[in-house]
Each structure stands twice: as structure tokens, then as C-alpha cells.
Amino acid sequence: NFHLFIKECEFRFNYGTPSQKLKTLRKWCEI
């Protein structure tokens, strides 16, 4: 479910550390 995927990403982004957020953004940019 794409909507759940987005919610999971938001959750990880909101509660991750700054370094984790940067890693996540880089992953998204590579997709």
C-alpha cells in the first residue's frame, strides 16, 4: 500500500536523528 509506505517514511523522518534524515533524503533522491 503506497499510502502506508508514505506514512512510514513520514514517521521515520519525523522521529529519526538528523544524520538519519540526511541518509533517508539521499535514498529518496536516488530512487
N, CA, C and O atoms as CSV, one atom per row, in Angstrom:
chain,resi,resn,atom,element,x,y,z
A,1,ASN,N,N,0.854,-1.196,0.000
A,1,ASN,CA,C,0.000,0.000,0.000
A,1,ASN,C,C,0.889,1.246,0.000
A,1,ASN,O,O,1.638,1.488,0.947
A,2,PHE,N,N,0.796,2.016,-1.056
A,2,PHE,CA,C,1.675,3.177,-1.200
A,2,PHE,C,C,1.435,4.199,-0.091
A,2,PHE,O,O,2.377,4.827,0.393
A,3,HIS,N,N,0.167,4.366,0.313
A,3,HIS,CA,C,-0.155,5.342,1.355
A,3,HIS,C,C,0.535,4.965,2.664
A,3,HIS,O,O,1.073,5.829,3.357
A,4,LEU,N,N,0.520,3.683,3.001
A,4,LEU,CA,C,1.197,3.226,4.217
A,4,LEU,C,C,2.685,3.471,4.111
A,4,LEU,O,O,3.331,3.839,5.092
A,5,PHE,N,N,3.237,3.269,2.917
A,5,PHE,CA,C,4.663,3.498,2.696
A,5,PHE,C,C,5.008,4.954,2.993
A,5,PHE,O,O,6.013,5.241,3.643
A,6,ILE,N,N,4.174,5.862,2.516
A,6,ILE,CA,C,4.405,7.292,2.755
A,6,ILE,C,C,4.324,7.594,4.248
A,6,ILE,O,O,5.152,8.336,4.776
A,7,LYS,N,N,3.332,7.023,4.931
A,7,LYS,CA,C,3.186,7.253,6.368
A,7,LYS,C,C,4.415,6.750,7.110
A,7,LYS,O,O,4.902,7.413,8.026
A,8,GLU,N,N,4.920,5.585,6.721
A,8,GLU,CA,C,6.109,5.030,7.371
A,8,GLU,C,C,7.294,5.948,7.158
A,8,GLU,O,O,8.082,6.170,8.077
A,9,CYS,N,N,7.430,6.487,5.950
A,9,CYS,CA,C,8.533,7.405,5.655
A,9,CYS,C,C,8.412,8.661,6.511
A,9,CYS,O,O,9.405,9.149,7.049
A,10,GLU,N,N,7.193,9.181,6.635
A,10,GLU,CA,C,6.985,10.376,7.449
A,10,GLU,C,C,7.361,10.090,8.895
A,10,GLU,O,O,8.009,10.908,9.549
A,11,PHE,N,N,6.951,8.927,9.393
A,11,PHE,CA,C,7.243,8.560,10.775
A,11,PHE,C,C,8.744,8.487,11.003
A,11,PHE,O,O,9.258,9.044,11.973
A,12,ARG,N,N,9.449,7.801,10.107
A,12,ARG,CA,C,10.897,7.666,10.259
A,12,ARG,C,C,11.574,9.019,10.143
A,12,ARG,O,O,12.536,9.306,10.856
A,13,PHE,N,N,11.064,9.857,9.233
A,13,PHE,CA,C,11.674,11.171,9.045
A,13,PHE,C,C,11.469,12.039,10.286
A,13,PHE,O,O,12.387,12.731,10.726
A,14,ASN,N,N,10.265,11.996,10.845
A,14,ASN,CA,C,9.950,12.847,11.992
A,14,ASN,C,C,10.684,12.423,13.257
A,14,ASN,O,O,11.033,13.262,14.087
A,15,TYR,N,N,10.918,11.121,13.405
A,15,TYR,CA,C,11.487,10.638,14.656
A,15,TYR,C,C,12.935,10.185,14.531
A,15,TYR,O,O,13.527,9.705,15.498
A,16,GLY,N,N,13.505,10.338,13.340
A,16,GLY,CA,C,14.901,9.949,13.155
A,16,GLY,C,C,15.846,11.046,13.627
A,16,GLY,O,O,15.422,12.166,13.910
A,17,THR,N,N,17.121,10.714,13.709
A,17,THR,CA,C,18.128,11.721,14.037
A,17,THR,C,C,18.458,12.504,12.775
A,17,THR,O,O,18.176,12.033,11.673
A,18,PRO,N,N,19.050,13.690,12.909
A,18,PRO,CA,C,19.394,14.494,11.724
A,18,PRO,C,C,20.218,13.714,10.708
A,18,PRO,O,O,19.989,13.840,9.505
A,19,SER,N,N,21.168,12.916,11.167
A,19,SER,CA,C,22.001,12.164,10.223
A,19,SER,C,C,21.160,11.125,9.494
A,19,SER,O,O,21.370,10.873,8.307
A,20,GLN,N,N,20.205,10.520,10.206
A,20,GLN,CA,C,19.333,9.532,9.571
A,20,GLN,C,C,18.446,10.206,8.532
A,20,GLN,O,O,18.166,9.630,7.480
A,21,LYS,N,N,18.007,11.427,8.827
A,21,LYS,CA,C,17.171,12.155,7.873
A,21,LYS,C,C,17.941,12.415,6.589
A,21,LYS,O,O,17.396,12.272,5.495
A,22,LEU,N,N,19.207,12.797,6.720
A,22,LEU,CA,C,20.019,13.060,5.533
A,22,LEU,C,C,20.190,11.791,4.723
A,22,LEU,O,O,20.114,11.823,3.494
A,23,LYS,N,N,20.421,10.668,5.399
A,23,LYS,CA,C,20.568,9.388,4.692
A,23,LYS,C,C,19.282,9.051,3.956
A,23,LYS,O,O,19.313,8.602,2.810
A,24,THR,N,N,18.142,9.271,4.624
A,24,THR,CA,C,16.851,8.962,4.016
A,24,THR,C,C,16.618,9.833,2.788
A,24,THR,O,O,16.160,9.345,1.755
A,25,LEU,N,N,16.933,11.120,2.899
A,25,LEU,CA,C,16.743,12.022,1.762
A,25,LEU,C,C,17.608,11.595,0.589
A,25,LEU,O,O,17.173,11.652,-0.561
A,26,ARG,N,N,18.832,11.166,0.877
A,26,ARG,CA,C,19.716,10.718,-0.203
A,26,ARG,C,C,19.139,9.489,-0.878
A,26,ARG,O,O,19.197,9.367,-2.102
A,27,LYS,N,N,18.578,8.574,-0.089
A,27,LYS,CA,C,17.971,7.361,-0.659
A,27,LYS,C,C,16.818,7.748,-1.567
A,27,LYS,O,O,16.690,7.214,-2.669
A,28,TRP,N,N,15.973,8.674,-1.117
A,28,TRP,CA,C,14.828,9.095,-1.913
A,28,TRP,C,C,15.286,9.724,-3.217
A,28,TRP,O,O,14.681,9.500,-4.265
A,29,CYS,N,N,16.350,10.508,-3.155
A,29,CYS,CA,C,16.843,11.185,-4.359
A,29,CYS,C,C,17.395,10.180,-5.363
A,29,CYS,O,O,17.356,10.418,-6.570
A,30,GLU,N,N,17.905,9.067,-4.869
A,30,GLU,CA,C,18.472,8.063,-5.768
A,30,GLU,C,C,17.391,7.255,-6.463
A,30,GLU,O,O,17.617,6.716,-7.546
A,31,ILE,N,N,16.212,7.168,-5.847
A,31,ILE,CA,C,15.126,6.365,-6.425
A,31,ILE,C,C,14.660,6.964,-7.748
A,31,ILE,O,O,13.753,6.427,-8.383
